[in-house]
Amino acid sequence: MRATLMYAPGDVRVENVAAPRIEQPTDAIVRMVRTCVCGSDLHPYHSMDPTDGPARMGHELLGVVEEVGSGVSKVSKGDLVITSFHYQDATCVTCVEDFACACPAGGYLTECQAEVSRVPLADGTLTVMPVGEDQTEILPSLLTLADVYGTGHHAAVMAGVREGDTVAVVGDGAVGLLAVLSAKKLGAEQIILMGRHRSRTDLGREFGATEVVVERGEEGIQKVLELTGGRGVRAVLEAVGHMPAYEQSVGIVRPGGVISRVGVPQYSEAPVGFTSLFGRNIELTGSPAPVHEYVAELLPGIMDGTDDPGRVFDRTVGLEDVAEGYRAMDERESLKVLVTP
Amino acid sequence: MRATLMYAPGDVRVENVAAPRIEQPTDAIVRMVRTCVCGSDLHPYHSMDPTDGPARMGHELLGVVEEVGSGVSKVSKGDLVITSFHYQDATCVTCVEDFACACPAGGYLTECQAEVSRVPLADGTLTVMPVGEDQTEILPSLLTLADVYGTGHHAAVMAGVREGDTVAVVGDGAVGLLAVLSAKKLGAEQIILMGRHRSRTDLGREFGATEVVVERGEEGIQKVLELTGGRGVRAVLEAVGHMPAYEQSVGIVRPGGVISRVGVPQYSEAPVGFTSLFGRNIELTGSPAPVHEYVAELLPGIMDGTDDPGRVFDRTVGLEDVAEGYRAMDERESLKVLVTP
């Protein structure tokens, strides 16, 4: 079968690989209906060590179950299912009480940009969708449940966004835009989107952003302070992961506020001392999102047409052309690339 | 009048200074009944730049109001009052909605180890105590409301400590021990106190610690993991402020847990990346405590005899001997030193 392999920075190929098969009784084999390229796939696309390659790619998958192991009970052959980008059993004490992305039996999916994927711990990782694969219009929105929508939602949930809130979203990628949508759904009154790509920030406005700040650094901070009567925002949803985004977050959050990060940090240490966080009682939170847990909450709005998170996809390529999808996202020609079989 | 001055590391003197007087209509002049030496006073005692001295010292004060400015309405001459270590108006939007210790009109008290002090913004900073200065037995516990009790309580509150919770307290100073007491009052079931001073940890056990871990670093981390079935604790209350305490906190907190800092950080940057906080969904919170806001909650337990936070004072000196108090605390002969007129 055909699968995406990254050999080195900028070098993505689609090649023949052995078809996956059931290895554990908790596995499912899923035929891809839709997958996509993630902003986080661009990190290795920039800086991967070629000795780590060729590496299978992809962690977002909407597909049809072809086969399940003997220990799988919640999904069956023929079901249209969505994955979470992290697999987990969803039954252990870590999953139930602590944090699913730390499930001792779990891990991150890494092979979904392919014709067929093996999904471990299928009962805790897959959710059956209430439609068939022929309902093509809704498929992009369903696919966002595998990562970007749940991740944007997680940013807002961890920040405790509430009715009447004042929020800033740092980053106009797919996660940032869906953090805007989530903040809006949770009742935020003022939502300032910090980003400089006009087509993206326009979509952000449609998702609920009340203001857009294109400036960065100190200038961007001053702009946000102006827009909030000098107070800054109560909640920052940081959807980038680079240090300048962190520093910007510290600059725009008000005393007693919260910085909620869902951009995977590309740094190990950051300012957390008296002048940055401690002295002003700023909370730092956020993590990879336990998106499997959010499907039940987010799916109804998609099904009834209220929410259309699939609008973050602005280009579609076939699996054979996935390299073109990486290039387009890398060069900011495309916000997020949908991949069809 | 007599006041404490720090000239250089290890050089504390009591000298004559000009008596304070009302400078702003919101000021009060308070005659000291009890004050004390704080763990945070030991930071300059170790590392103060002598060119910054001589510096007035002290931010915890129980005293009797001698005079109030024309704009003060909540306290009157003759009242026994407790300060918060930070002064604030308690009426602005920052105080009411965000964080009192960021009050634009506020600041930190710095001159309370003296016969008489000027307290700015008296209405937002002083709370009248329901006893007279002759009720000497209860005075030490009341004095803890100015800082250490409210600060320990803040650590537990910001960590969201709740019924049945699993908590570790890092540090067996006065704040750490009162964080134990606060965690106990909020319903924590398991409270692991990390500290190595037997007399202090014994008091910690009386305040509610269920276990004591004397080991530090990796050994201490392993011990806490053992005591929690390998999971770590849901909430760490960090009452030290040095980097090893931060690292220890990261090591003992479970996925999805929280590190709540009230030890003033003696560092600017710290690990917050994927392997320390982000990947395991660890929240970092904490700050200087808005202790004025906690008086109403904590006072009843002191008045009815349920709580005796004043037990953290294990030595008393007169104001003229305050240098001896610094020395005793610095050499760990004393946990916390009470100062009488």
Interface residues (C-beta under 8 A of the other chain):
Chain A: V93 T94 E97 D98 F99 C101 A102 M158 R231 R234 R254 P255 G256 G257 R261 V264 P265 Y267 S268 E269 A270 P271 V272 G273 F274 T275 S276 L277 F278 G279 R280 N281 I282 E283 L284 T285 G286 S287 P288
Chain B: V93 T94 E97 D98 F99 C101 A102 M158 R231 R234 R254 P255 G256 G257 R261 V264 P265 Y267 S268 E269 A270 P271 V272 G273 F274 T275 S276 L277 F278 G279 R280 N281 I282 E283 L284 T285 G286 S287 P288
